[in-house]
Amino acid sequence: MISCDRFNELLKALDEARDELRQGGYEMPAQLLAMASLQMRLQFHAITDSEFKEFCRLIDGPSSRPDSKNDGGSEDSNVFKIKAFRRRKP
């Protein structure tokens, strides 16, 4: 298991490499590094795929849900709780 400091160093290196690739016009490899960075963060904070998908649905709004009716009605009464800042112990 890696330490929190080392984890942050790795994320920083990925983000810097992603930015450099984008500046050089290498968008696809830059996207791959962005996806790797996101996956690392999700795993580190123990956010499941289903939690992340629900979060994305909430960000997109009710019109993006397959079962929603864009009639100006109220949002679902379900409240999504993000496991914010929950980390594995180093």
OpenMM code with the backbone's topology and positions (N, CA, C; nanometers):
from openmm import Vec3, app, unit

residues = "MET ILE SER CYS ASP ARG PHE ASN GLU LEU LEU LYS ALA LEU ASP GLU ALA ARG ASP GLU LEU ARG GLN GLY GLY TYR GLU MET PRO ALA GLN LEU LEU ALA MET ALA SER LEU GLN MET ARG LEU GLN PHE HIS ALA ILE THR ASP SER GLU PHE LYS GLU PHE CYS ARG LEU ILE ASP GLY PRO SER SER ARG PRO ASP SER LYS ASN ASP GLY GLY SER GLU ASP SER ASN VAL PHE LYS ILE LYS ALA PHE ARG ARG ARG LYS PRO".split()
positions = [
    Vec3(0.0845, -0.1176, 0.0000),
    Vec3(0.0000, 0.0000, 0.0000),
    Vec3(0.0894, 0.1243, 0.0000),
    Vec3(0.0506, 0.2233, -0.0780),
    Vec3(0.1317, 0.3442, -0.0865),
    Vec3(0.0813, 0.4492, 0.0125),
    Vec3(0.1726, 0.5348, 0.0510),
    Vec3(0.1358, 0.6401, 0.1466),
    Vec3(0.0518, 0.7476, 0.0770),
    Vec3(-0.0133, 0.8266, 0.1566),
    Vec3(-0.0959, 0.9361, 0.1059),
    Vec3(-0.0088, 1.0363, 0.0291),
    Vec3(0.1089, 1.0647, 0.0814),
    Vec3(0.1997, 1.1584, 0.0141),
    Vec3(0.2414, 1.1060, -0.1225),
    Vec3(0.2774, 0.9774, -0.1284),
    Vec3(0.3206, 0.9175, -0.2563),
    Vec3(0.2031, 0.9153, -0.3544),
    Vec3(0.0843, 0.8852, -0.3059),
    Vec3(-0.0344, 0.8844, -0.3901),
    Vec3(-0.0540, 1.0217, -0.4541),
    Vec3(-0.0435, 1.1275, -0.3743),
    Vec3(-0.0588, 1.2636, -0.4257),
    Vec3(0.0508, 1.2998, -0.5257),
    Vec3(0.1729, 1.2505, -0.5028),
    Vec3(0.2822, 1.2730, -0.5982),
    Vec3(0.2504, 1.2078, -0.7327),
    Vec3(0.1981, 1.0864, -0.7282),
    Vec3(0.1633, 1.0154, -0.8509),
    Vec3(0.0514, 1.0874, -0.9262),
    Vec3(-0.0486, 1.1337, -0.8537),
    Vec3(-0.1572, 1.2084, -0.9174),
    Vec3(-0.1050, 1.3365, -0.9820),
    Vec3(-0.0160, 1.4041, -0.9127),
    Vec3(0.0410, 1.5272, -0.9671),
    Vec3(0.1180, 1.4986, -1.0958),
    Vec3(0.1961, 1.3909, -1.0959),
    Vec3(0.2725, 1.3540, -1.2154),
    Vec3(0.1792, 1.3206, -1.3320),
    Vec3(0.0709, 1.2479, -1.3042),
    Vec3(-0.0267, 1.2165, -1.4091),
    Vec3(-0.0902, 1.3442, -1.4643),
    Vec3(-0.1287, 1.4331, -1.3758),
    Vec3(-0.1937, 1.5572, -1.4182),
    Vec3(-0.0990, 1.6451, -1.5000),
    Vec3(0.0274, 1.6500, -1.4601),
    Vec3(0.1250, 1.7285, -1.5360),
    Vec3(0.1496, 1.6674, -1.6734),
    Vec3(0.1595, 1.5355, -1.6800),
    Vec3(0.1784, 1.4674, -1.8085),
    Vec3(0.0563, 1.4879, -1.8979),
    Vec3(-0.0633, 1.4797, -1.8387),
    Vec3(-0.1870, 1.5029, -1.9143),
    Vec3(-0.1869, 1.6429, -1.9751),
    Vec3(-0.1529, 1.7426, -1.8949),
    Vec3(-0.1515, 1.8810, -1.9433),
    Vec3(-0.0504, 1.8999, -2.0560),
    Vec3(0.0659, 1.8403, -2.0413),
    Vec3(0.1695, 1.8524, -2.1448),
    Vec3(0.1253, 1.7853, -2.2753),
    Vec3(0.0612, 1.6697, -2.2632),
    Vec3(0.0112, 1.6020, -2.3828),
    Vec3(-0.0951, 1.6869, -2.4530),
    Vec3(-0.1847, 1.7455, -2.3772),
    Vec3(-0.2882, 1.8314, -2.4371),
    Vec3(-0.2263, 1.9503, -2.5092),
    Vec3(-0.1276, 2.0117, -2.4460),
    Vec3(-0.0617, 2.1265, -2.5082),
    Vec3(0.0083, 2.0870, -2.6380),
    Vec3(0.0536, 1.9628, -2.6437),
    Vec3(0.1208, 1.9141, -2.7642),
    Vec3(0.0256, 1.8590, -2.8691),
    Vec3(-0.1044, 1.8633, -2.8407),
    Vec3(-0.2019, 1.8179, -2.9379),
    Vec3(-0.2333, 1.6691, -2.9314),
    Vec3(-0.1934, 1.6029, -2.8248),
    Vec3(-0.2175, 1.4595, -2.8082),
    Vec3(-0.3385, 1.4380, -2.7165),
    Vec3(-0.4564, 1.4666, -2.7705),
    Vec3(-0.5772, 1.4658, -2.6879),
    Vec3(-0.6146, 1.3257, -2.6377),
    Vec3(-0.6053, 1.2233, -2.7225),
    Vec3(-0.6452, 1.0880, -2.6802),
    Vec3(-0.5566, 1.0354, -2.5661),
    Vec3(-0.4241, 1.0418, -2.5784),
    Vec3(-0.3427, 0.9983, -2.4638),
    Vec3(-0.3681, 1.0829, -2.3385),
    Vec3(-0.3959, 1.2120, -2.3572),
    Vec3(-0.4270, 1.2988, -2.2431),
    Vec3(-0.5558, 1.2530, -2.1759),
    Vec3(-0.6549, 1.2136, -2.2549),
    Vec3(-0.7805, 1.1629, -2.1982),
    Vec3(-0.7572, 1.0336, -2.1208),
    Vec3(-0.6698, 0.9487, -2.1715),
    Vec3(-0.6401, 0.8234, -2.1010),
    Vec3(-0.5768, 0.8506, -1.9646),
    Vec3(-0.4865, 0.9481, -1.9588),
    Vec3(-0.4269, 0.9829, -1.8294),
    Vec3(-0.5295, 1.0454, -1.7361),
    Vec3(-0.6206, 1.1236, -1.7899),
    Vec3(-0.7271, 1.1823, -1.7075),
    Vec3(-0.8159, 1.0726, -1.6499),
    Vec3(-0.8454, 0.9718, -1.7312),
    Vec3(-0.9270, 0.8602, -1.6832),
    Vec3(-0.8530, 0.7809, -1.5754),
    Vec3(-0.7231, 0.7610, -1.5942),
    Vec3(-0.6441, 0.6899, -1.4937),
    Vec3(-0.6420, 0.7672, -1.3623),
    Vec3(-0.6279, 0.8966, -1.3708),
    Vec3(-0.6270, 0.9817, -1.2521),
    Vec3(-0.7608, 0.9741, -1.1789),
    Vec3(-0.8697, 0.9814, -1.2540),
    Vec3(-1.0024, 0.9710, -1.1934),
    Vec3(-1.0212, 0.8353, -1.1265),
    Vec3(-0.9818, 0.7287, -1.1947),
    Vec3(-0.9974, 0.5942, -1.1385),
    Vec3(-0.9173, 0.5785, -1.0096),
    Vec3(-0.7973, 0.6354, -1.0059),
    Vec3(-0.7171, 0.6300, -0.8838),
    Vec3(-0.7885, 0.7003, -0.7685),
    Vec3(-0.8448, 0.8170, -0.7969),
    Vec3(-0.9155, 0.8928, -0.6924),
    Vec3(-1.0386, 0.8170, -0.6420),
    Vec3(-1.1138, 0.7588, -0.7351),
    Vec3(-1.2320, 0.6827, -0.6946),
    Vec3(-1.1932, 0.5644, -0.6060),
    Vec3(-1.0910, 0.4917, -0.6464),
    Vec3(-1.0491, 0.3758, -0.5682),
    Vec3(-0.9933, 0.4183, -0.4326),
    Vec3(-0.9138, 0.5230, -0.4310),
    Vec3(-0.8538, 0.5702, -0.3064),
    Vec3(-0.9602, 0.6103, -0.2049),
    Vec3(-1.0666, 0.6738, -0.2531),
    Vec3(-1.1741, 0.7201, -0.1649),
    Vec3(-1.2856, 0.6169, -0.1501),
    Vec3(-1.2634, 0.4979, -0.2048),
    Vec3(-1.3584, 0.3862, -0.1933),
    Vec3(-1.4981, 0.4229, -0.2451),
    Vec3(-1.5021, 0.4913, -0.3581),
    Vec3(-1.6286, 0.5263, -0.4221),
    Vec3(-1.6582, 0.4179, -0.5253),
    Vec3(-1.7722, 0.3545, -0.5123),
    Vec3(-1.8070, 0.2444, -0.6016),
    Vec3(-1.8532, 0.2969, -0.7374),
    Vec3(-1.8548, 0.2072, -0.8360),
    Vec3(-1.9020, 0.2441, -0.9694),
    Vec3(-2.0467, 0.2933, -0.9642),
    Vec3(-2.1297, 0.2241, -0.8869),
    Vec3(-2.2708, 0.2643, -0.8804),
    Vec3(-2.2861, 0.4013, -0.8137),
    Vec3(-2.2067, 0.4306, -0.7124),
    Vec3(-2.2119, 0.5628, -0.6484),
    Vec3(-2.1683, 0.6716, -0.7470),
    Vec3(-2.0636, 0.6436, -0.8227),
    Vec3(-2.0146, 0.7423, -0.9185),
    Vec3(-2.1159, 0.7645, -1.0309),
    Vec3(-2.1772, 0.6575, -1.0777),
    Vec3(-2.2788, 0.6705, -1.1826),
    Vec3(-2.3974, 0.7528, -1.1331),
    Vec3(-2.4410, 0.7286, -1.0103),
    Vec3(-2.5517, 0.8066, -0.9541),
    Vec3(-2.5123, 0.9533, -0.9393),
    Vec3(-2.3904, 0.9782, -0.8961),
    Vec3(-2.3400, 1.1153, -0.8856),
    Vec3(-2.3442, 1.1838, -1.0226),
    Vec3(-2.2990, 1.1144, -1.1257),
    Vec3(-2.3004, 1.1710, -1.2608),
    Vec3(-2.4429, 1.1995, -1.3069),
    Vec3(-2.5360, 1.1103, -1.2757),
    Vec3(-2.6760, 1.1334, -1.3114),
    Vec3(-2.7301, 1.2583, -1.2415),
    Vec3(-2.6916, 1.2771, -1.1160),
    Vec3(-2.7379, 1.3954, -1.0428),
    Vec3(-2.6779, 1.5233, -1.1004),
    Vec3(-2.5535, 1.5163, -1.1425),
    Vec3(-2.4879, 1.6324, -1.2020),
    Vec3(-2.5547, 1.6687, -1.3350),
    Vec3(-2.5880, 1.5671, -1.4149),
    Vec3(-2.6509, 1.5910, -1.5452),
    Vec3(-2.7916, 1.6469, -1.5314),
    Vec3(-2.8567, 1.6200, -1.4201),
    Vec3(-2.9911, 1.6722, -1.3977),
    Vec3(-3.0986, 1.5713, -1.4328),
    Vec3(-3.2223, 1.6057, -1.4010),
    Vec3(-3.3325, 1.5121, -1.4184),
    Vec3(-3.3608, 1.4775, -1.5643),
    Vec3(-3.3296, 1.5656, -1.6571),
    Vec3(-3.3605, 1.5378, -1.7976),
    Vec3(-3.2742, 1.4273, -1.8556),
    Vec3(-3.1624, 1.3925, -1.7883),
    Vec3(-3.0755, 1.2873, -1.8408),
    Vec3(-3.1145, 1.1485, -1.7915),
    Vec3(-3.2046, 1.1418, -1.6948),
    Vec3(-3.2476, 1.0128, -1.6422),
    Vec3(-3.3499, 0.9508, -1.7357),
    Vec3(-3.3364, 0.8197, -1.7628),
    Vec3(-3.4308, 0.7572, -1.8549),
    Vec3(-3.5748, 0.7593, -1.8052),
    Vec3(-3.5967, 0.7583, -1.6731),
    Vec3(-3.7323, 0.7532, -1.6191),
    Vec3(-3.7872, 0.8906, -1.5824),
    Vec3(-3.7130, 0.9968, -1.6144),
    Vec3(-3.7569, 1.1299, -1.5716),
    Vec3(-3.8514, 1.1907, -1.6728),
    Vec3(-3.9331, 1.2795, -1.6218),
    Vec3(-4.0225, 1.3578, -1.7056),
    Vec3(-3.9839, 1.5025, -1.6848),
    Vec3(-3.9463, 1.5677, -1.7904),
    Vec3(-3.9007, 1.7062, -1.7799),
    Vec3(-4.0218, 1.7991, -1.7753),
    Vec3(-4.0957, 1.7901, -1.6655),
    Vec3(-4.2172, 1.8695, -1.6528),
    Vec3(-4.2049, 1.9795, -1.5486),
    Vec3(-4.0822, 2.0057, -1.5060),
    Vec3(-4.0608, 2.1087, -1.4065),
    Vec3(-4.0969, 2.0660, -1.2660),
    Vec3(-4.1255, 1.9375, -1.2480),
    Vec3(-4.1609, 1.8862, -1.1165),
    Vec3(-4.0416, 1.8788, -1.0248),
    Vec3(-4.0645, 1.8296, -0.9054),
    Vec3(-3.9579, 1.8230, -0.8070),
    Vec3(-3.8635, 1.7066, -0.8355),
    Vec3(-3.7436, 1.7203, -0.7837),
    Vec3(-3.6432, 1.6145, -0.7957),
    Vec3(-3.6849, 1.4936, -0.7143),
    Vec3(-3.6187, 1.3816, -0.7392),
    Vec3(-3.6426, 1.2630, -0.6569),
    Vec3(-3.6201, 1.2968, -0.5112),
    Vec3(-3.6934, 1.2304, -0.4238),
    Vec3(-3.6756, 1.2559, -0.2811),
    Vec3(-3.5520, 1.1848, -0.2265),
    Vec3(-3.4958, 1.0945, -0.3068),
    Vec3(-3.3746, 1.0251, -0.2628),
    Vec3(-3.2588, 1.1229, -0.2610),
    Vec3(-3.1803, 1.1166, -0.1573),
    Vec3(-3.0643, 1.2024, -0.1448),
    Vec3(-2.9399, 1.1172, -0.1618),
    Vec3(-2.8542, 1.1593, -0.2527),
    Vec3(-2.7296, 1.0864, -0.2772),
    Vec3(-2.6243, 1.1363, -0.1807),
    Vec3(-2.5603, 1.0443, -0.1123),
    Vec3(-2.4575, 1.0802, -0.0162),
    Vec3(-2.3220, 1.0376, -0.0696),
    Vec3(-2.2338, 1.1325, -0.0868),
    Vec3(-2.0989, 1.1048, -0.1351),
    Vec3(-2.0110, 1.0698, -0.0159),
    Vec3(-1.9267, 0.9712, -0.0337),
    Vec3(-1.8327, 0.9337, 0.0715),
    Vec3(-1.7134, 1.0291, 0.0649),
    Vec3(-1.7380, 1.1538, 0.0947),
    Vec3(-1.6364, 1.2565, 0.0821),
    Vec3(-1.5218, 1.2336, 0.1795),
    Vec3(-1.4042, 1.2412, 0.1258),
    Vec3(-1.2804, 1.2368, 0.2017),
    Vec3(-1.2585, 1.1072, 0.2784),
    Vec3(-1.3323, 1.0036, 0.2490),
    Vec3(-1.3069, 0.8767, 0.3137),
    Vec3(-1.1867, 0.8128, 0.2468),
    Vec3(-1.0885, 0.7867, 0.3234),
    Vec3(-0.9639, 0.7328, 0.2668),
    Vec3(-0.9272, 0.6024, 0.3365),
    Vec3(-0.8555, 0.5234, 0.2609),
    Vec3(-0.7982, 0.4022, 0.3212),
    Vec3(-0.6859, 0.4448, 0.4134),
    Vec3(-0.6659, 0.3697, 0.5141),
    Vec3(-0.5564, 0.3996, 0.6051),
    Vec3(-0.4262, 0.3560, 0.5393),
    Vec3(-0.3218, 0.4440, 0.5407),
    Vec3(-0.1936, 0.4095, 0.4761),
    Vec3(-0.1205, 0.3004, 0.5502),
] * unit.nanometer
topology = app.Topology()
chain = topology.addChain("A")
for resn in residues:
    res = topology.addResidue(resn, chain)
    for name in ("N", "CA", "C"):
        topology.addAtom(name, app.Element.getBySymbol(name[0]), res)
